């Protein structure tokens, strides 16, 4: 029987799986999606290559699991910000500011790298389903505001937010990007003067 490094087999397996996910995130951040192979990940996690397949059927399954983990962390941070904000526009502002602050902190980098992955159609669908969960809080805020067609408007807001995230990723201060985006969301596009 192989040695386990935890009080129970279940805890050992959970720790091994967590080590593989963490190692994958490190490889993705350091070297990109092409480098996230089972061999590289198990080497980074100090596990045997064969142990990879005890936890994941394929590289695609691993990448989807990492996406799920990253998006769950993202959603938890967004949920905390929304819970602390005033209902209505306060929550919309909190959504925008938090998303842009997390981008500035590097939280979005993994999602950007994962977008480059050449996945099977099924895995790509799984990844998109995970990503769609990110828009649920935004749609909820828009529903709360009484916005008609909250899903459609949410897609527009998400597109504008993605552009603001790119700006932040390229050095635009979070305050400037969030202020401009929030102003546009609150008042529409208006001509100065």
C-alpha angles and dihedrals in degrees: 000000000000120000117260124209098210137058093261137026090242092054090046091052092047090051092049092049090048090050090053092049092048092047090050091052090050092049092047092051095044103038110008135245097302090061094054096097125147089251094051093044096049091045090052090047092047091237131128115266092238090059089067091072092052087068106026130033092209146354088262091057089052093050092049089050090052090049090051091051093047094046092047089054090047092049092049091054092047091048091052091051092048092048090054094048130085113260119264120015090005089065093045089052090047091051093052097042094046094048092050093045090052089050090052089049091054098253092127095051094087092050089052092050092047090053087067093057117120097225134174113261091254093051091045088053089049090051092049091050089054090048092049088061087066092064095053095085091049092050088049091054091048091049088051089053090052094245112168113233092014092180093055094043088045089058089053092048090047090052092051090046091051089054091049089050090055090051091050091047087055095051107275107141115254091234093055095045095044093045092052094045094045090048090053092047093048099042108016122231110320134177116242118239 
